Amino acid sequence: MAAFCPLPVTPDLPTLRAKLQGLLRFLRDTLSISNAHTVDFYTESVWEELVDLPPETVLAAVRKSASEAEPRPSQARTLMEADGDTGMTDFPKIFCETSQKLVSVEAFALAAKYYSVQNLGICTPFEQLLVALQGNQNQRIGKTLKAAEFMNMKKSHEVQAMSELIGSIANYYGLKQVIDLGSGKGYLSSFLSLKYGLKVYGIDSSNTNTHGAEERNRKLKKHWKLCHTQSRLDVSELELKMSKERKAQNAIKNKADIEEVFNNSLTNQEKMSTSNFLPDFSGSAISNIRNQMETLHSQPHQEENLCFENVFPLIDLLPINAIEPTSSQQIPNRETSEVNKERRKMTSKSRESNIYLPLTSFITADSELHDIIEDLEDCLMVGLHTCGDLAPNTLRIFASNSEIKGVCSVGCCYHLLSEEFENQHKVLPSPGLPHFLISKTRWKRGCLLSCFDMILDNIPSHPEPQCTQKKWGFPMCRYLKEERWCCGRNARMSACLALERVAVGQGLPTESLFYRAVLQDIIKDCYGITKCDQHVGKIYSKCSSFLDYVRRSLKKLGLDESKLPEKIIMNYYEKYKPRMNELEAFNMLKVVLAPCIETLILLDRLCYLKEQEDIAWSALVKLFDPVKSPRCYAVIALKKQQ
């Protein structure tokens, strides 16, 4: 390990368990809100069962709370009665003691904010971690990266931040190999190999993704070479231009020397020489510029790292006399040719390490990496938005393989997690069944939208369970296993909602949710069906009206839509339209609770890592802007040095 700064201090296991205890107390009374299904909102009178307030009051209070980044200290002290480190919550101020209905939205929102990752104090600042990993390095290499032309803004933001962190960890440990699980389209893998000179194995369960990643990486390499060539040409042009300028200056200098000799004024000659050659630059500045030019010649790999930048002409930023020639008899073209030959030799050697190899394999917690990667060596394991059980399995593989020295995992799609204590009377599916083979790229539309797409239907997105599973996605840590804690699928689905996006005006698809909830009441009353066996799907975006929506939906469900006259359908619409704000307000309560459920899932994973004996350091780190990328938290761990 390189001699860098000590890594930031993170909460120990007893502290994290105390945080968990307080969070569980809050969630025991609030999970009924997260687990209520939007489809059944009207058929099961959800609002009347769980909320004892007008919807207008709820909406106003929630919007006010969302506009405040953090709870004010005075508010937090009023709500929380300290009980050691657990933060006991005064629940009677939130729920009615007799009916258990919500009676104070302000207290509810404040408690939810209190139990978020950021406010619990369990998150390690990203910048602080980078400083420790990078030590006394003068420049953050990720700052010069321009990747937007190859991916959308969200993906570019994610790849730049995560690749800088992974590159820093690899340098900290002196590692050259990275395994990217759930690599998808291969953006992160390609970036790590080309930008940071790492050998990356990108493993994805989809053969289509693997082939697509290979083609995309080929194009990226082509662009990389073009930019590398352009940067060499710019340097050569700079040298040639400077050479011409030096010749002109030498002529002026010689003329000045003759005049000064004629005037017999040696002192004035020295002043003129200094004035002509260094008009505004100190000796230190010249030294720095020389060093930069020498770096361009002596470190071709670093020059390659400029490939995503718009290469700027240095001569436009420097005075023509800023750099002195090493010899007045230089032949620029010949010298440049020799430099380029040497650079090509070194580049060819360096490319042996910066390789990206996409592989197709379905990964479970018991996967043998040596069977997949023949030259497996000390490495890092990473995953950017790994779906469902792949995120916890990444941590299990890390913990059980001695070659893996570090892990950086950003999970997503919590609704696809398997839960050990969910529906215990049923036999749950094994990780080898098809619904676990869902590629992560299926969910790249953003967790907020994909989550509500699934809320529109009342059936699970996977086949019926057939056999018993041994390793579960949740819970992982001992404490939650002892508590036999279960969130439930609807609550995990709610955890995918993006509070920060809603807070900046990217609201919820209220009307489509309203249409689906009213449709459910029609199906129940007119067809006697309480639970559908088919998806309605994304019909809303194709419909011109509620009537059109109902007709299309009934036809897709295989129900006789001619049985319902237009008047009956519109009567349902008119009946529930005044209550649409109830549905909107209730879903806003779910959004407010979403960070708490996500906190529980992340704390579970961090506690699991803290329980492992050979792990030296572990933390939660907020890598991304949550508005750009709602699943923004990385679980990071490093093993002890042998």
Secondary structure, 3 states (H helix, E strand, C coil): CCCCCCCCCCCCHHHHHHHHHHHHHHHHHHHHHHHCCHHHCCCCCHHHHHECCCHHHHHHHHHHHHCCCCCCHHHHHHHEECCCCCCEECHHHCECCCCCCECCHHHHHHHHHHCCHHHHCCEECHHHHHHHHHCCCCCCHHHHCCCHHHCCHHHHHHHHHHHHHHHHHHHHHCCCEEEEECCCCCHHHHHHHHHHCCEEEEEECCHHHHHHHHHHHHHHHHHHHHHHHHHHHHHHHHHHHHHHHHHHHHHHHHHHHHHHHHHCCHHHHHHHHHHHHCCCCCHHHHHHHHHHHHHHHHCHHHHHCCCCCCCCCHHHCCCCCCCCCCCCCCCHHHHHHHHHHHHHHHHHHHCCCCCEEEEECCCCCCCCHHHHCCCCCCEEEEEEEEECCHHHHHHHHHHHCCCEEEEEEEEECHHHCCECCCCCCCCCCCCCCHHHHCCHHHHCCCHHHHHHHHHCCCCCCCCCCCCCCCCCCECCCHHHHHHCCCCCHHHHHHCCCCHHHHHCCCCCCHHHHHHHHHHHHHHHHHHCCCCCCCCCCCCHHHCCCHHHHHHHHHHHCCCCHHHCCHHHHHHHHHHHHHHHHHHHHHHHHHHHHHHHHHHHHHHHHHHHHHCCCCEEEEEEEECCCCCCCCCCEEEEEEECCC
